[in-house]
Amino acid sequence: MLTPKQRAQLRSLAVDLPEITQVGKGGIGPSLIASVDEALETKELIKLKALENSGLGSREAGQEIADAVSADLVAAVGRTFILYRESKKLKPEKRIKLV
């Protein structure tokens, strides 16, 4: 569980991140979950987008994906949402240091 201060820190770090993938009309499937899981393990903080034709809002899609990969939904603004999960693969010096 993230504190409000940690969420603010992660939101500020995510400003310049590109969206790594999109939730499209195919919805949230096993391949999307697998790619998000892998991205979180290598990057810890990722930004995604829920397209209008997905039938899901950003908060709804973000929470569903976060639950599936054991991550935290940091924020959902417009169609974009941010996920965070501490990596077990990254070296300690490369990990995000939360306040």
C-alpha positions in Angstrom: 0.0 0.0 0.0 1.4 3.4 -1.0 1.2 6.5 1.1 0.0 9.8 -0.5 3.5 11.1 -0.4 4.8 8.0 -2.3 2.0 8.3 -4.9 3.0 11.9 -5.5 6.7 10.9 -5.9 5.8 8.1 -8.4 3.4 10.4 -10.3 6.2 13.0 -10.7 8.7 10.2 -11.9 6.1 9.0 -14.4 5.5 12.4 -16.1 8.2 11.8 -18.8 7.6 8.1 -19.2 6.2 6.9 -22.5 3.1 4.7 -22.5 4.4 1.2 -22.9 1.2 -0.4 -24.1 -2.5 0.2 -24.6 -5.7 -1.6 -23.6 -7.7 -1.9 -26.8 -10.9 -3.4 -28.0 -9.5 -6.9 -27.2 -9.6 -5.9 -23.5 -7.4 -7.3 -20.8 -6.1 -10.7 -21.9 -3.3 -13.1 -20.8 -0.8 -11.6 -23.3 -1.4 -8.1 -22.0 -1.0 -9.3 -18.4 2.2 -11.1 -19.2 3.8 -8.0 -21.0 2.8 -5.7 -18.1 4.2 -8.2 -15.6 7.5 -8.3 -17.5 7.7 -4.6 -17.9 7.1 -4.0 -14.1 9.9 -6.4 -13.3 12.4 -4.6 -15.5 11.2 -1.0 -14.9 9.1 -0.9 -11.7 7.1 2.1 -12.9 5.1 2.0 -16.1 2.4 4.1 -17.9 -0.4 2.6 -19.9 -3.4 3.8 -21.8 -7.0 2.6 -22.0 -8.4 3.3 -25.5 -12.0 4.4 -25.8 -12.9 1.2 -27.8 -11.7 -1.0 -24.9 -15.0 -0.3 -23.0 -13.0 0.3 -19.8 -12.2 3.5 -18.0 -8.6 4.1 -17.0 -9.2 3.5 -13.3 -11.2 0.3 -13.9 -8.6 -1.1 -16.4 -5.7 0.0 -14.1 -7.1 -1.7 -11.1 -7.9 -4.9 -12.9 -4.4 -5.1 -14.3 -2.8 -4.1 -11.0 -4.7 -6.9 -9.2 -3.6 -9.4 -11.8 0.1 -8.6 -11.5 0.2 -7.7 -7.8 1.0 -4.1 -8.4 -0.2 -0.7 -7.1 -2.4 1.6 -9.2 -0.5 4.9 -8.6 -2.9 7.2 -10.6 -5.5 7.3 -13.3 -5.9 10.5 -15.2 -8.0 10.7 -18.4 -7.3 7.6 -20.3 -3.8 7.1 -18.9 -2.9 5.1 -15.8 0.3 4.4 -13.9 1.3 1.1 -12.2 4.2 0.5 -9.7 5.6 -2.7 -8.3 9.0 -3.2 -6.6 11.2 -5.3 -8.8 13.0 -8.4 -7.4 15.3 -8.6 -10.5 16.8 -5.1 -10.4 19.9 -4.4 -8.5 19.2 -2.3 -5.3 20.9 0.8 -6.7 18.7 0.8 -9.8 15.4 0.5 -7.8 13.1 3.4 -7.1 13.7 4.7 -3.6 10.3 5.6 -2.1 10.1 8.3 0.5 
